[in-house]
Amino acid sequence: MEPSESWDAETVQDAVNALQDIVLWTLTPQRWEHVAALLERIDTAYATRDAGELRNAVAELELSGPVRIMRIGSTTATGVPQPVLDRRNTLVHSLTSERKRS
């Protein structure tokens, strides 16, 4: 599939940068579920070459990172779960290959 006109190296690089930060995050299980859903959106946007959706999903991912204050009674924050890490690794590989083609 040919890249769309708005599919550019900067869009791909922004996605890779956001995905690389995930391994440093400590989040509650509920927030990791949200991150997993965003990774699905990024994967779908990449597969369909939808640059606008890719940008939107990456922007939301960037805003989904850890916060300094946790709610009273919230569950303990953990590092990245294995399924999320696996999806993240696959996306980084795909997008890095894309960046090399650009």
Buried (B, 14 or more C-beta within 10 A) or exposed (E): EEBEEEBEEEBBBBBBEBBEEBEEBBBBEEBBEBBBBBBEBBBEBBEEBBBEBBBBBBEBBEEBBEEEEBEEEEEEBEBBBEEBEEBBEEBBEBBBEBBEEE
